[in-house]
Amino acid sequence: MLNEITIGKIRYRGNIDDSAFLKAYEKLQTNCELLSYDEKFYLLKLAILFLNSTDKEVVLLGYCIILRYSNKFKDYGPLYDVAMSRSYIPITKFIENKYLVKNAKQSFSDLYLSAYQENFKIRGDNNHIYRSLGQMILNKFSECMDNIAIVAPTSYGKSEMIIAKIQAHLTEKICIVVPSKALLAQTRKGLMRNEIIRNHFGKIITHPDMFRNGDSSFLAVLTQERLLRLLQKNKQLALDLVMVDEAHNILENGKRAHLLAQVLLILKNRKKLFLVNFFTPFLCDVKNLNITNTDIDIKGKPIDENMKIEKFFAYDLNKNEKYLYDQFLNRPFPLNVLDFESDIDFISHHKSEKNIIYLNRPVKAEEVAMAMARTEGKIIITEAVQKIVDSISDLIHPDYNLIQCIKGGVVYHHAGIPDVVRLFVEDIFSTYLEFKYIVTTSTLLEGVNIPAEKIFVLTPKKGPGNLTDSQFKNLVGRVCRFKEIFDIKRGDLKLLEPEIYLIKGNYAPGNFALLNFYSTRVNSSRINKDIVKNPLLKNSENQAEAKEVLEYLENMEPGSSGLTDVASPRTEIGKLCFENNVYDFNIIKSEVILNKNLNTYDSAGNEKINNAGSLIEGIYEIFLKDVKLNDKAGNIIRLQNEPKARNFYAMFIGWRAVGAPYPLMIGSFLRYWKKIEQSGETIIFVGSQRGDITHDGHQKLWVDISKKTEIERINLAIAKIKEEQEFVDFNIIKFVEILNDLNVIDGDFYNQVKYGTANKYMICMLKNGFSMELSKIFVNKYFEHVEFNFRNDSVYYSKALINDMIRNNENEILIFEARNSMH
């Protein structure tokens, strides 16, 4: 009996060094022109041998050889045969349609194979598309099983699986949980394209205030924060099915990961037969999603399909060295390289039609985007591009850095961009050939789907640490989506070999080891493990923290934690702090002080809070004065310790309460900083994403505003507005909700702070996920074309309204938003 071939035996230096296989394989990977006929024949023969191995990595190596050979020499016969044997039907159909001779006389075998492929045809948005066997198996598994985890890369048909699940549960209460507000509109848009879903539900709930008691069935798309608020406001509400998108986030050990697990425990407590489905592009073991103190057993269906085989390049700018790292042999192949002066020059030389450039910090992303735009030079400003420029200028500011980048064929994408603009950026990058680069931070990891052929990673970081193997693979998975690969007009099977460039240059740490990073992230023999940090998961490495988090949950929702004899709040304000997810202090230990502060505030004869200044002072007097904050409080501590910070947030919430547009807020920021500068205090707090100097600490959280140009101040203001909006939403609004429940705040002012307006029509639109700017123009200019249903907080309008907006030359961003939000 022959010894089985394993990847370990192939890699063994005694077997591979100086071997004919290594010499031919390296030529295939780096310089095919040097391959002789005999070497080609030898590699194809070995590939067939490898494809019949029982070692999965050896099989992938065999497929890699076939794929590389077929693409290099435009000889798609071998790839067709291998793809057919593995039921990679999208590949075989593409080869048939694009490379095989038409109208040739077909044999019985040809007809049989053609008929076989029709089993994999499904209806797409505009035409028929073909799925692989793995995709079909995963779809069937999703349809037939409950409490499941679908682990599949992008382009694997996740959206179709979610829609199929919804159609199978039309008479039930369903919620899709997404990780960010930015994904609410994108997810809703995809669902509303489906005629059955659109006709059955009429609306999709994207805000907890849109829910109306008595609905026997509904479909919601919510973040975990909004879902918790929905559950807290409706104590009897139980859901039948929850689908968690980007579910790998639940493995983390942060407040949002805890909250996601907590709402699932609450739902399980309210309905024992509640079902949960998880969707994620990467996960090693679905059992790691099992939540503590529940009998929910998550099931998965492993699919070993690898139609794409990445090419991993490493470039060291300082040493001027370039390698192709081979994930199967775990060794680098040196490549010839020109002498490049910077990361930017390297990217410009190696670019494709659509490119992703990854960095860790928004400020660095903007810096690189500006540098790329200068290097590439001005693009031809067509009428469409000019409209884009004018729209961003009008909505935000004429000196926004994004505009200068757009004029150079570059866009950037990070959390500091206004949400509607960020969605618009994704759309114009996907739509217009003029834009060749999108420079992005980790926002791209959160389910953003854009067309791109290459990715350039300028730093290995995500936050303070390095990208994990899962995060890196998720990033890599964002390029060369199946939709682009198999497009019959513009598709190309070379895109089955995505090019990943890891660069050590001006933005990577000095001690960054390129090849070691690849070896520990994408080495095919590496045994990957999920890092389970969330204490509410059964397999968590942080079990010691579970009791504290579960005790908190028990006070949010009695009976949901599985614990007994848990200390519970005795005051109304203590109960409301738990219900509104306050983590800034120990509620049980602090509630005596909180209650005393509340009584003191009430007895002082204060009127109901009706302005921003009294709101911030009320939050300080009731929730922060004499209260010991914990390490989870974050920047809220500034409201406790710094009167100037309270003055700033009173000013900012004042802008929010009147729905101030970006240009007005930017101007106000500039005047505010000018006033500070004139007082002689030029050091201002901006946070870790924008800070470039230290001040009273070790972190770079500050800037010297006196050293910033006018344009730098404008762009700093834009970023600060978005950041402060997020801070208010996640850190201050919870106290506003408590004050409202305690009847301490005026009703109209509560709406103004929460929504930016007291106008019921605009509030209805904002609940439906419309931006403030579009809500204003709908109500003030197109009111007669809009139908409001306040019984279920729905908004309806027709394409005629959008046509009117186009005729009236409205802002392109608002037209884009209206078109993509239409029910």
ABEGO torsion letter per residue (X at the ends): XBBBBBAAAAABAAAABGBAAAAAAAAAAABAAABBAAAAAAAAAAAAAAAABABAAAAAAAAAAAAAAAAAAGBAAAAAAAAAAAGBAAAAAAAAAAABBBGBBBBAAAAAAAAAAAAABBBBAABBBBBBAAAAAAAAAAAABBGBBBBBBBGAGAAAAAAAAAAAAAABBBBBBBABAAAAAAAAAAAAABAAAAAAAGBBBABAAABBBGBABBBBBBBAAAAAAAAAABAABBBABBBBBGAAAAABBBAAAAAAAAAAAAAAAABAABBBBBBBABBABAAAABBBGBABBBBBBBBBBBABBBBBBBBBAAAGBBBBBBAAAGBBBBBBBBBBABAAAAAAAABBABBBBBBABAAAAAAAAAAAAAAAEBBBBBAAAAAAAAAAAAABBAABAAAAAAAAGBBBBBAABBAAAAAAAAAAAAABAABABBBBBAAAABGBBBBBABBBBABABBEABBBBAAAAAAAAAABGBAAAAABAAABBAAAABBBBBBBBBAABBAABBAAAAAAAAABAABBBBBBBABAABAABAAAAAAAAAAAAAAAABBGAAGBBGBBBBABAAAAAAAAAGBAABBAAAAAAAAAAAAAAAAAAGBBBBABAAAAAAAAAAAAABGBBBBAAAEAAAAAAABAAAAAAAAAAAAAAAAGBBAAAAAAAAAAAAAAAAAAGBABBBAEAAABABBBGEABBABBBAAABBAAAAAAAAAAAAAAAAAAAAAAAAAAAAAAAAAGABBAAAAAAAAAGBABAAAAAAAAAGBBAAAAAAAAAAAAAABBBBAAAGBBBBBAAAAAAAAAAGBBAAAAAAAAAABX
